[in-house]
Amino acid sequence: MADENDNKLQLVTFQLGSESYGIDIMIVDGIVRVEETRSIPNAPNYVDGIFNLRGEIIPVINLHKRFQIRRAELNEEDKLLSGFIIIKIGGMKLGVIIDKISRVISVDLDAMQLPPQMLSGIGAEYIQGVFTRDDGYLILLDIERLFDPRELQQLGKLSN
């Protein structure tokens, strides 16, 4: 008998611009409030800089810049929920700037739909799927595809 949790996925959800996104909780190392980043000369334009998290130097990725997404307009209360999601990818950690953290949810993979070709912001090639919700839809990001191996190698050099 198959376990009914086999088709479930735990997602960390967040807002980026006007859209809601989710990423697999298994690649999330943590969530931190907005920290001061130190800029790095000659880094790709979507790298905001680096910051020190408990002695570990972490490159900070700005998906707003990478995909030309406008920042969400947040009230003071919501600004308290902005920061970085720390993800583990390719044997390293990256900070990804988010407008607002939402919550951890469980989704049924059977309910996932293919992304529409015309989705504002992030290109369809970086999206694993879309889930319809009462308040709109949730876009499941394919973090592995957001960064090609060459980019990860370059980002890895920033954290040394």
MOVEN-V457826 format. One record per residue. N is the residue number from 0. RES is the residue in one letter. PSI is psi in whole degrees, -180 to 180 (none if undefined). OMEGA is omega in degrees with one decimal (none if undefined). BURIAL is + if it has 24 or more other C-alpha atoms within 12 Angstrom, else -. Layout:
BEGIN
n=[N N]
res=[RES RES]
psi=[PSI PSI]
omega=[OMEGA OMEGA]
burial=[BURIAL BURIAL]
END
This chain:
BEGIN
n=[0 1 2 3 4 5 6 7 8 9 10 11 12 13 14 15 16 17 18 19 20 21 22 23 24 25 26 27 28 29 30 31 32 33 34 35 36 37 38 39 40 41 42 43 44 45 46 47 48 49 50 51 52 53 54 55 56 57 58 59 60 61 62 63 64 65 66 67 68 69 70 71 72 73 74 75 76 77 78 79 80 81 82 83 84 85 86 87 88 89 90 91 92 93 94 95 96 97 98 99 100 101 102 103 104 105 106 107 108 109 110 111 112 113 114 115 116 117 118 119 120 121 122 123 124 125 126 127 128 129 130 131 132 133 134 135 136 137 138 139 140 141 142 143 144 145 146 147 148 149 150 151 152 153 154 155 156 157 158 159]
res=[M A D E N D N K L Q L V T F Q L G S E S Y G I D I M I V D G I V R V E E T R S I P N A P N Y V D G I F N L R G E I I P V I N L H K R F Q I R R A E L N E E D K L L S G F I I I K I G G M K L G V I I D K I S R V I S V D L D A M Q L P P Q M L S G I G A E Y I Q G V F T R D D G Y L I L L D I E R L F D P R E L Q Q L G K L S N]
psi=[128 145 131 -14 -6 -32 13 149 132 127 140 123 149 165 138 112 -132 2 158 132 159 148 151 127 -23 -19 -1 126 -22 175 130 149 165 127 160 129 153 123 157 124 145 16 156 151 -23 2 114 -26 -154 158 161 118 105 46 -4 130 123 124 144 122 134 99 -21 -47 -42 -38 15 52 132 141 147 144 115 148 174 -39 -44 -30 -26 -18 8 163 -143 143 127 121 153 122 135 36 12 171 141 147 131 123 132 156 -42 128 142 -93 174 130 163 129 155 118 -25 -23 -4 136 157 147 141 149 -36 88 130 141 -110 135 151 -28 -16 5 127 -36 179 139 131 135 170 -36 24 -129 162 129 123 114 143 89 -38 -34 -14 -29 123 161 -35 -41 -43 -39 -42 -42 -36 -34 -29 -30 3 none]
omega=[-177.4 176.9 -177.1 177.6 -179.4 -176.1 179.5 177.5 176.7 -178.5 166.9 -176.6 -177.9 178.3 175.9 -172.7 -177.6 -175.4 174.2 -178.9 175.1 173.2 -178.5 -177.5 -177.5 178.1 -179.4 179.2 179.5 178.0 -179.7 174.6 -178.8 178.7 174.0 175.9 175.7 -177.7 -177.9 177.9 176.3 176.0 175.2 -173.6 -178.9 175.7 -178.4 -178.6 178.0 171.0 -175.7 177.7 -179.8 175.9 179.8 179.5 -174.2 174.0 -178.2 -177.2 178.1 -179.5 175.1 -180.0 -176.0 -175.8 -179.2 178.2 177.0 177.7 176.8 173.7 -173.5 171.9 -175.1 -179.0 -179.5 179.0 177.6 -178.5 178.4 -178.7 -179.4 166.4 177.3 -179.6 175.3 -179.2 177.7 178.0 178.4 178.0 176.1 171.1 177.8 -178.9 175.9 177.2 -175.8 176.1 178.4 180.0 174.8 179.0 175.4 179.1 176.9 -176.8 177.4 -178.6 -178.4 177.4 175.4 -179.3 174.2 -178.4 -178.8 178.6 -176.0 175.4 -171.3 -178.1 -176.9 -178.5 179.7 -175.0 179.1 -178.6 -177.8 176.3 176.6 178.4 179.4 -175.6 179.8 177.9 -179.1 -177.7 178.3 -179.5 173.7 -173.9 -179.3 -176.4 179.2 -177.2 176.9 -175.2 179.9 177.3 179.8 178.6 178.8 179.3 178.0 178.2 179.9 -175.0 178.9 none]
burial=[- - - - - - - - + - + + + + + + + + + + + + + + + - + + - - + + + + - - + - - - - - - - - + + + + + + - + - - - + + + + + + + + - - - - + - - - - - - - - - - - + + + + + + + + + - - + + + + + + + + + + + - - - - + - - - - - - - + - - - - - + + + - - + + + + + + - - - - - + + + + + + + - - + + - - - - + - - + + - + + -]
END
